[in-house]
Amino acid sequence: MKIDENPSEKTLFVFLLNELQGYKENGLRLALEGVPSTPEELAAECFLFEEKGYMRDYVTNEKGIVEEINFKRMY
């Protein structure tokens, strides 16, 4: 299914994309399976391969501040 075929899917895609762009703008690194990724790549991956689930792994520094969000595929 293409994202633009279902208005509610498109809305969710845009919401996720905006969320990820906000994280990136605030200095958080984004990754998919440990590989640096853009908000656009992550949003597309989550929707184009929706039969797989994704878990967010929040990576913190020694002070407990989140520095990276790594998306991991759930098989």
C-alpha positions, 0 to 999 in steps of 0.5 A, a space after each residue: 500500500 502506498 502512503 497516499 492511498 489512505 488519508 489516515 496513514 498519510 496523517 500518521 506518516 506526517 506526524 511521525 516525520 514531524 516528531 523525528 524532525 523535531 528530535 533531529 533539530 534538537 540535536 538527537 541522533 537518529 538511527 535504524 539498527 545502529 545505522 545513522 538515518 534521517 527522519 525521512 528514511 526512518 518514517 518511510 521505513 516504519 510505514 513501508 514495512 509496517 508488517 514489522 514492528 519497530 522498538 525505540 531504544 533511547 541511548 543516554 549519556 553518563 548523565 542520563 540525557 538522551 543523545 540518540 534514538 535507535 529504531 530496532 526491527 521487531 521480527 
